Structures are given as structure tokens and as C-alpha cells.
Amino acid sequence: MSKTTFYKMHGIGNDYVYFDCFEKEPKDPAALAVRLSDRHFSVGGDGVILVCKSEIADGKMRMFNADGSEGKMCGNGIRCVGKFLYEIKGIRKPVLTVETLSGVKTLQMGVEGDTVVSVTVDMGKPEFSPEKIPVALAGSRVVDVSVTVGGAEHKITCLSMGNPHCVVFGGDPYEIALEKIGAAFETDPLFPDRVNAEFVQVLKKNELKMRVWERGSGETFACGTGACAAAVAAVLNGYCEENAEIAVHLRGGTLTVRYTGETVYMTGPAEFAFTGEVDI
């Protein structure tokens, strides 16, 4: 059986198994993601990301969660895709474009020598319309709305960053039973397509601490779109300032997010962990 090279990469601990698919994509990437994401019996990761050829951008990202579901967008993943395109594929541009299921994203590459040390991604405009997130609530926006999830009342702010997010502000997120409440949010009937849930503490102006429960993967060390959603929600709720650099501290490290009122910029590192070969 032939072996295929994989690249283990992560953005502040949000780790995926990456494949160069410029020539050919695996027949069943969903099943591959389930198999390779197992941290005990395989490579381990939050899922699999395919780096593919694009007709409209420098590359295309397809990402599959640990449960095999295909995601539209991954903020930490796309930074790693930028590093992959620059260092592995040799597309050495200061600005790269990546096609995703949420549209084409623009990446500003922070390079030292020949190494990408940080990437700033234009994540696009947040979507606030409940039916487009989607969330089964009335109105034009869901900001600081009381709902009952998992048998308890929570105040939520919802938006889409290419995938659906529900942000809950409160105390120290490390004091909550995330495995229980995160799963309850993900599968609640309020969210027809399931949801990524962020539990956020405001440390001070323009500084947040967050844990995230990602649909299809459970708790991850970091979530780029989740950090963006948390920062935007914090601006909407008056906790942070528009057009300011907002530090979002996650389990794996810190991302910097700036919401202009029109678009969201996210900056953070992207790193190779190791490479190997696997049967696919």
C-alpha cells in the first residue's frame, strides 16, 4: 500500500493534519479525518485540512472536523494553509489568497527570512441575521438575548464568521463544565446547523479570556473564527472598542482581533509540528 506524506500543523494548539492535494484529493476525506484525528491510535488532531489547487486564488482549503463533517472556514487552519502555500508550495508572495467555502480570504504574510512567523487574515464581514447564522430566534440581531440551554438560562450573542457562533459572557471560563454545557449548546434546537460555542470572560478593556467548544470537534485549544466572534460580540455588548486591537487569550495562546465595523482582521502564528507518512 502506498504512503502519502502528511504535515502536522497548528495555530496556537488548534491542530490539523494537512495534505498537499494540488494534484489529487483523497476519495473519502471525511472518513480520513475521523481515522487520523484519533489521538490515541493515529496521528491525532482536530481534523484534516486539504490544501488544493484553486482556479480563483493561490490555493483552496477544505477542512474536515474530527467527526468527519466538512467545515466552511477555520481561522487557525487558514493561517497554516498560508504558511503551507508559502513554504511548501513556494508561492512566495507578501499577500496570498485562499479559497474557502466561505469565500476567498486574503492573508498578509509576516515573514522573517524564508519563514512565515505570523499571518493576518481578513476574515470578512460578520453576519448578524438570525436566519443566515442560523439561529431560531426572531429579530434582526441576537445580542445579549436570554435563552434556556441545558436547563439553565444564558445570555447569548450570535453571529456567523462563515460558520455559526454563539458567545456567552460570564466569569472564568475555566470554572465551567465545558464538556457538558458546550455539547448542550452545539446540539440545541436553537441552532439548526449546530453551533460553535464561546464562553468568554472580559479581563479588561480590549482583553478577553475564552474557551471554545467547536461543533464536530469538542473543546479545542483555539478557534480563530471563535476568537473573531468573541471580539465582535464584545464590541456589540460594549466590552471592547471598535477598530482596536483586542487580545483574545485561548488555551493554546493569544490571537489579536480587530473589528472595523465592516470586516474582521485576525493575527496569529502558524507552525509546523512534524511530518510523516500514512496510508490513505
Buried (B, 14 or more C-beta within 10 A) or exposed (E): EEEBEBBBBBBBBBBBBBBBBBEEBBEEBBBBBBBBBEEEEBBBBBBBBBBBBBEEBBBBBBBBBBBBBBBBBBBBBBBBBBBBBBBBBEBEEEEBBBBBBBEBBBBBBBBEEEEBEBBBBBBBBBBBBBEEBBBEBEEEBBBBBEBEBBEEEBBBBBBBBBBBBBBBBEEEBEEBEBEEBBBBBBBBEBBEEBBBBBBBBBEEEBBBBBBBBBBBBBBBBBBBBBBBBBBBBBBBBEBBBEEBBBBBBBBBBBBBBBBEEEEBBBBBBBBBEEEEEBEB
